[in-house]
C-alpha cells in the first residue's frame, strides 16, 4: 500500500495517457517488444507498469516451512539495455535472465536507467496534487555517464470532469549532462498551484563512488548545502534546502538514495538546478 500510494503521481499521469491514447497502465511485454520471442515467453510472469517500470510479481510459494520468514526463487527476464532495481542498489544489463531469492515483502521491480518517476511523500498522502512533488531519477550505470532523460506529472482537480476540457496541468522534469561531472535539471510546465515544492531522489548513485554529489545551485537562490542524514526533511516540509545521503530505509525513500530538497518555487517560470558530481577529495583539492 505504501509503495502504491507513493506512486500516485506516476499512476495518475499514466491514467491521463490511457485516456488520451488508449494504452493502459499495465502492458504486456510484447507491446514494447513485439518482435522478440522472449516478450511472449515471459508475458505470463511479468509486465510493464507504465512506460518505464518492469514488474515481475512473486507468484510461487516459498519452499521454507515458515513462509512468513522464507524466500521464493524467481527468474526475471531483463530486456535489452540497462535497468536499475527499484531501490537503486544494482543495475542489470540485458538481454539477460536475473535469478535471485526474494522475501515476502519484496517485489522485483526494474526501472529503465535514466528514467524519471514522479512520486509523493507521506506528508502529502491525502492531497490530490502532492506537495512537495518528488522526482525519482534512476541514474544510469557506470559506463554510461553522459545521459539525458525526462519525466512528467499530470494533475487536475481530482474531482470534477473538467479534465475532459483540457483543464489539467502537466509538470515536466528534464535533465542532461554527465553524471560524473555536471548535470542540469529543469522543471517546467503549468500547475494548478502558484507555488510548488520539489525534491529529487537520485537512485543508483550509490553504485558509483566517483559520483558523489558535491554541489547544488538553483537559479535565483542562495547556494545549497550538504545536510546531515535527516531522512524526514522533505516529508516534514522543513525550510532546509540542500542534499543528503539517506542512510535508513523509510516508507518513501530507499536507503542510500541521495535526496535534494529544492524547496518552494513559483510555477510560472522554469526551475533550473545544476548538480556537480565527483569525489569529495577532488573538491577538497579545488578549495
N, C-alpha and C positions, 0 to 999 in steps of 0.2 A: 504493500500500500504506500509506503514512504517513497519508494522508487517511482511508482506511477504518479504520485502526487507531484514530485519534483519535476517530472517530465511534462506537466500540464501545458506549458507554452509550446513545446515541441509537438505534442499531440494536437493541440488546438490549431496550430499552423498547418499540420498535415490534414486536419479536417477541412480547413478552408481550401487546401489544394484539391482534396477529394471533391468538394462542391464545384470547383471551377473546372476540373479535368476529368473527373470520374475515376481517377486512380486512388484506390483505398490506402488506408494506413498499413494494414497487413497485406503483404505482397508475396506471392510465391517466388522462389529463386529464379524461375525461368522467365519472369517478367524482365529481370535485369540481364540474364544470360541465356537468351532463347536458343543459342546455337551450341551450348555446352551440354553434353550428356550428364555431367555431374549435377547440373541445376535440376534435372528431373530425378536423378538417383537419390538426391538428398532432400527433395521437396517435402517429404513426409515428416522430417525431423527438425527442420529449421526454416526460417523465413525472414524476410526483410520487414523491419518496423520503421516505416517512413523511408526517406531517401538514403540514410547513412548508417542505420543500425541493423546488424545481423544478429538474430536471436536464435538460440538452439535450446529449447526447454528440456529439462531433465524429465524423461517420461518412463524411466525404468526404476524399479525399487532397488534400494540398497541391499547388497549381499550381507551386510553386517547384521548380526542377530539383534542389535539395538539400533533400529533405523533412525532414531532421532539424533544419534551421535555418529552414525555411519556415513559412508560416502558412496556415490554412484559413479561408475566409469562411463565416460561419454566421449564419442568421436564427433568432431565438428569439422565440416568442410570449410576451408578458408579459400575464398576466391582469389583471383589474381590481384596483386597489389599489396599494400601494407595496411594492416588492421590493428588497431590499438584496443587492448582489453578495456572494459568499461571503467575500471579503477585506475587505468593508466600504468599498471605495473609492468606490462610486457607488450611488445609489438610482434606480430606474426606476419610473415610474408608468404603469400600464396602464389600459385596454387599449392595447397598442402592439406593434410588432414591432421588436426590437432587432437591428441588423445590425452586426457588427464582425468583425475578424480575431482568430483565436486561434492560439497557438503549440502545439507538440506537447505541452507539459507542462500546458496549460490545459484545464479542463473548465468550460463555462458552468454555474454553479450560482447560482440566485437563492433567497433566503430571505425569507419574509414579514416585512415590517417589524414590529418588536415581538416577534418570536418569540424563544424561549429554547431553545438546543440544548445538551444535556449532552455533554461531551467528556472524554477522558482525556489525560494528558500522557505524554511518552515515559518519564518516571520511573516510571510505573505500568503500563507496557506489558504486563507479564506477570501483572498482577493481574486477577482476575475482577471485583472491586469496586475501581475506581481510587481512589487517594487521593494527592493531592487530586482532588476532582471539580471540573472546570472548567465553568462555565456561560457559554456564549457568548450575549450579548444583542445582537440586531440592532436598533440604535437607529433609530426612525422618521425620516423626512425632516424638513427644516427647518420646514415649515408645520404639522407635526403634533407639537407639543411635549408636550401633555398626553396621557398614554397609560398603559395597564396591560397586563400580559401574564403568562404563566406557562409553565413547562416542568416536566417530570417525568423522573426517572431511576429505573427499576425495577432491582432486583438481587436475586439469590438466591445460593445457594452455588455455582452454576455447574457442579455435578457430578451431584447426585442428582436423583431425581424428586419431591422434596419440594414443588416448585412446584405440583404438581397438588393439593396440600392447603393452598393459600394460605400457604405458608411464606416467600414472598418479601417484599420490603420496597420501599417507594416513598418517595423524597425529592422534594419539590416546591419549586421557586423561584417566587415571585410578586413582582411589583413594581407600583408605582403612583406617579404623581406627574407632575412637569413636568420634562422633560429640559433645559429652560432655567433651572431653579431647583433643586428638590429632588425626589429620587426615593427612596422607601423600598423596600428589598429584604428579603424574608422567606424563609428556608429552613426548612422544617419537614417532619415525617414520620418514619417509622421507618427504622431502618438496622440491619444486622447488626453494625455496629461500635459500640463505646461512645463513641468519638471519631471525628471525621471532618474532614479538611481540605477547605476550599472556596476557590475563586478565581473571579473574574469576568473575562470578556473583553468589553469594550464595543466592538462593531464598528459602524462607520458614524459614530461620534462625530467622527472626523477630518474629516468633511464640513462641520462647523459650528464656526467659530471662536468663536462666542458660547457654546459648550457645553463649555468646558474644565472638567475635574474639579478642584475647588478644595479639597474636604474630604470625609473619610470618617469616620464614627463608627459603632461597633458596640456595642450594648448590653452593658454589663458589662465592657468592655475599655478599655484606655488609648487615647488619641487616636492615630489613624493619621497617617502622614507621607507626603509626596511623596518618592519614591525616585529615584535616578538610573536611567538606562536600563540596568539589569542584566537582560537579556532572559531569563536562565535561572533567575531567583529561584524561581519556582514549581516548575520542573522539578527543581531541586536540593533542594527542600524545606528551604530555609533558614528561620530563625525570623523573618526580617524581615517585618513587617506594614506594608502601605501600598500605594501605587499608583504606576505609572509608565507613560510612553508608550513603547511597544515600537517602536523605530525600524527594527529589522532584521527581515528575513523569516526565520522559523525554521520548524522542522518542524511545530509545532503552533500557532503564533501569527502571524497575518498582520502585516506591517509597519503601523505607525500605529494598531494596536489599543491601547486603554487597558486595562491589566491591574491588577486589585485583588486582592492576596493577603490573604484574610480569616483565614488561619491555621486551627488546630485547634479544634474545638468539640465539646462533648458532644452526643450525638444524642437525648437525652431531653427537650430543650427547643428551641423555635424560636430561630433566629439572626436578628436584625434589624439591618440596616445602613442608615444614612442617607447618601446621596450628594448633595453640593451642587455645582451647576454654575453657570458664569457666565464672566466674563472675568477674567483674572488681575489686570488693573488695577483692577477693581471690588473685589477682595479687598484690594489694597494700600490703597485709599482707606478701606475699612472699618476696617483696622488703624490 
